[in-house]
Amino acid sequence: MKAYDVVIIGGSAAGLTAAITARRQYPGKHILLIRKEKLVPIPCGIPYIFGTVGSPEKNLIPDTPLQNHKVDILVDEVTEIDRGNRALGIRSGNAVQFEKLILATGSFPMMPPIPGFDKENVFPVYKDVEHLTHMQRVMKDPSKIVVIGGGFIGVEVSDEINKLGTHGVTICELLPHCLQLAFDQEFCMEAEKLIRDRGVKILADQKVVSIEGNHRAKGVKLAGGILLDADMVIVGIGTAPNVELAKNANLRLGPTGSIWVDRTMRTSDEHIFACGDCAEKFSFFGGKPSQLKLASIATSEARIAGANLFGIQRESVGTIGVFSTAIGQRAFAVAGLTEDSAKKQGYEVITGVAEGVNRHPGTMPGVANQKVKLIFEKRTRVLIGTQMMGDYAVGELINVASACIQHKMTIDDIACFQMGTHPALTASPVVYQFVNAAEAALLGMA
Ligand SMILES: Cc1cc2nc3c(=O)[nH]c(=O)nc-3n(C[C@H](O)[C@H](O)[C@H](O)COP(=O)(O)OP(=O)(O)OC[C@H]3O[C@@H](n4cnc5c(N)ncnc54)[C@H](O)[C@@H]3O)c2cc1C
């Protein structure tokens, strides 16, 4: 039996980051990363293999960071955690012993309990190269594709397939708007207009009741009786944590069914840590259990777990939920709570919006409209949410907003925030939308 100081199960966003962090923090330790797949897709890049990037092979996490950090790699499946002997059962038969273990077993796509989801040509978006290659092969013929779920996965996949120009793509969304779990209505509506203008059909406020056809999907039936023709159905309705190994090892599960961890990412076994999509999360806002599963959260947790293996050094602040997406040349980004979700959670809020061009003067090349919405808790004057749309720069500007939220900056801090500006790169300092949205919100504070 091989023995390691540290073993990590999972080779995606969380596992990779945990391994590199463990190496940085503990240079003398023997570290092994075990993952099921030979080739690991970059999870967030998956939608882009259908259009912009072109194939699953062009969207892979390289092994070089692990090799450079002297982390051993075993491509195999862990079948059992024997906590008593601190050993792992491995599918190929050779058990591995560990002193400390990190579970980064991730998540898999959820399938609704609706008749017909087991038919050929119905595809959840698995993070698996073979599966994605098969999807791409099926998609080769010009066809009618129905995408169930208008969250960011459904929207990105639809937009990328639409770029091929040979398919009719329809999104079916249960809620009144696409992206509604991430953005307030006015941002969703802007995004939907762009999606429709680019040729994707959206049917919102529509419940899918069945997938029709014999062994192959032929159509998608909606609650109102409408039957949509479909040669291929793609499902993007959310993900469930992969907790099988942990459950079988009697590790405690949390309120959302993920692996229970404390703020240090330690599980109910002091020698075992968990991070990423498989680990239980709590919200930065009020501490309630959080269902958010994002690479930003997974990697932050992995940096905590990897550092804490042989002594606690870092703690989680909870999920903020910072995320961005692009539809054509326009980007949409969010950090923290939306106005709608903040109100539903009982916060009394004040919002401020600022909109304008992102260059000065507006005759500079690359000019685009930028809109920023800030959400403050009225009682404390603290920033609790930000939404933006604009050019691709908002994908980075939202990270500034996330830092402001994490450090509980107030409306006054942000109104006086010193933002770097340049005519060719940013909005004018006089109208800088991030700062002026705080000024706008201040008017409502009185
Ligand atoms: C299409 C798509 C687009 C996305 N886009 C974004 C985005 O733009 N931004 C963002 O922040 N997030 C995005 N996400 C979410 C993000 O991808 C996940 O939060 C992230 O992948 C979580 O990483 P993870 O390492 O925890 O889990 P996973 O990526 O699920 O990886 C789990 C790993 O564990 C391994 N494993 C599991 N069980 C075993 C076992 N028994 N033995 C050995 N190995 C095992 C798997 O093989 C895999 O390597 C997207 C997700 C999808 C599906």
The ligand as an SDF file (V2000), in Angstrom:
LIG
                    3D

 53 58  0  0  0  0  0  0  0  0999 V2000
  -21.1050   24.4170  -18.0270 C   0  0  0  0  0  0  0  0  0  0  0  0
  -20.6380   25.0570  -16.7540 C   0  0  0  0  0  0  0  0  0  0  0  0
  -20.1830   26.3670  -16.7600 C   0  0  0  0  0  0  0  0  0  0  0  0
  -19.7650   26.9790  -15.5830 C   0  0  0  0  0  0  0  0  0  0  0  0
  -19.3220   28.2810  -15.6170 N   0  0  0  0  0  0  0  0  0  0  0  0
  -18.8940   28.8710  -14.4770 C   0  0  0  0  0  0  0  0  0  0  0  0
  -18.3830   30.2060  -14.4910 C   0  0  0  0  0  0  0  0  0  0  0  0
  -18.3390   30.8630  -15.5550 O   0  0  0  0  0  0  0  0  0  0  0  0
  -17.9430   30.7400  -13.3260 N   0  0  0  0  0  0  0  0  0  0  0  0
  -17.9870   30.0470  -12.1400 C   0  0  0  0  0  0  0  0  0  0  0  0
  -17.5640   30.5770  -11.1070 O   0  0  0  0  0  0  0  0  0  0  0  0
  -18.4610   28.7680  -12.0920 N   0  0  0  0  0  0  0  0  0  0  0  0
  -18.9100   28.1820  -13.2210 C   0  0  0  0  0  0  0  0  0  0  0  0
  -19.3730   26.8740  -13.1820 N   0  0  0  0  0  0  0  0  0  0  0  0
  -19.3660   26.1570  -11.8900 C   0  0  0  0  0  0  0  0  0  0  0  0
  -18.0010   25.5280  -11.6760 C   0  0  0  0  0  0  0  0  0  0  0  0
  -17.6610   24.8290  -12.8100 O   0  0  0  0  0  0  0  0  0  0  0  0
  -18.0040   24.6190  -10.4640 C   0  0  0  0  0  0  0  0  0  0  0  0
  -18.3100   25.3710   -9.3270 O   0  0  0  0  0  0  0  0  0  0  0  0
  -16.6320   23.9510  -10.3150 C   0  0  0  0  0  0  0  0  0  0  0  0
  -16.4190   23.0610  -11.3680 O   0  0  0  0  0  0  0  0  0  0  0  0
  -16.5300   23.1910   -9.0010 C   0  0  0  0  0  0  0  0  0  0  0  0
  -15.2980   22.5670   -8.9780 O   0  0  0  0  0  0  0  0  0  0  0  0
  -15.0440   21.2720   -8.0850 P   0  0  0  0  0  0  0  0  0  0  0  0
  -13.5940   20.9630   -8.2410 O   0  0  0  0  0  0  0  0  0  0  0  0
  -15.5940   21.4760   -6.7310 O   0  0  0  0  0  0  0  0  0  0  0  0
  -15.9420   20.1090   -8.7170 O   0  0  0  0  0  0  0  0  0  0  0  0
  -15.9880   19.4110  -10.1440 P   0  0  0  0  0  0  0  0  0  0  0  0
  -15.6230   20.3780  -11.2100 O   0  0  0  0  0  0  0  0  0  0  0  0
  -17.3170   18.7530  -10.2180 O   0  0  0  0  0  0  0  0  0  0  0  0
  -14.8420   18.2830  -10.0890 O   0  0  0  0  0  0  0  0  0  0  0  0
  -14.9470   17.1160   -9.3020 C   0  0  0  0  0  0  0  0  0  0  0  0
  -13.7120   16.2550   -9.4920 C   0  0  0  0  0  0  0  0  0  0  0  0
  -13.7740   15.1600   -8.5930 O   0  0  0  0  0  0  0  0  0  0  0  0
  -13.4630   13.9500   -9.2780 C   0  0  0  0  0  0  0  0  0  0  0  0
  -14.0770   12.8220   -8.5680 N   0  0  0  0  0  0  0  0  0  0  0  0
  -15.3530   12.7330   -8.0890 C   0  0  0  0  0  0  0  0  0  0  0  0
  -15.5350   11.5460   -7.4710 N   0  0  0  0  0  0  0  0  0  0  0  0
  -14.3710   10.8820   -7.5630 C   0  0  0  0  0  0  0  0  0  0  0  0
  -13.9230    9.6030   -7.1110 C   0  0  0  0  0  0  0  0  0  0  0  0
  -14.7300    8.7950   -6.4360 N   0  0  0  0  0  0  0  0  0  0  0  0
  -12.6520    9.2420   -7.3780 N   0  0  0  0  0  0  0  0  0  0  0  0
  -11.8090   10.0680   -8.0540 C   0  0  0  0  0  0  0  0  0  0  0  0
  -12.1770   11.2860   -8.4900 N   0  0  0  0  0  0  0  0  0  0  0  0
  -13.4300   11.6840   -8.2500 C   0  0  0  0  0  0  0  0  0  0  0  0
  -14.0220   14.2030  -10.6690 C   0  0  0  0  0  0  0  0  0  0  0  0
  -13.5020   13.2750  -11.5610 O   0  0  0  0  0  0  0  0  0  0  0  0
  -13.5560   15.6720  -10.8790 C   0  0  0  0  0  0  0  0  0  0  0  0
  -12.2020   15.6870  -11.2530 O   0  0  0  0  0  0  0  0  0  0  0  0
  -19.7990   26.2470  -14.3550 C   0  0  0  0  0  0  0  0  0  0  0  0
  -20.2450   24.9120  -14.3540 C   0  0  0  0  0  0  0  0  0  0  0  0
  -20.6410   24.3070  -15.5480 C   0  0  0  0  0  0  0  0  0  0  0  0
  -21.1090   22.8760  -15.5230 C   0  0  0  0  0  0  0  0  0  0  0  0
  1  2  1  0
  2  3  1  0
  2 52  2  0
  3  4  2  0
  4  5  1  0
  4 50  1  0
  5  6  2  0
  6  7  1  0
  6 13  1  0
  7  8  2  0
  7  9  1  0
  9 10  1  0
 10 11  2  0
 10 12  1  0
 12 13  2  0
 13 14  1  0
 14 15  1  0
 14 50  1  0
 15 16  1  0
 16 17  1  0
 16 18  1  0
 18 19  1  0
 18 20  1  0
 20 21  1  0
 20 22  1  0
 22 23  1  0
 23 24  1  0
 24 25  2  0
 24 26  1  0
 24 27  1  0
 27 28  1  0
 28 29  2  0
 28 30  1  0
 28 31  1  0
 31 32  1  0
 32 33  1  0
 33 34  1  0
 33 48  1  0
 34 35  1  0
 35 36  1  0
 35 46  1  0
 36 37  1  0
 36 45  1  0
 37 38  2  0
 38 39  1  0
 39 40  1  0
 39 45  2  0
 40 41  1  0
 40 42  2  0
 42 43  1  0
 43 44  2  0
 44 45  1  0
 46 47  1  0
 46 48  1  0
 48 49  1  0
 50 51  2  0
 51 52  1  0
 52 53  1  0
M  END
$$$$
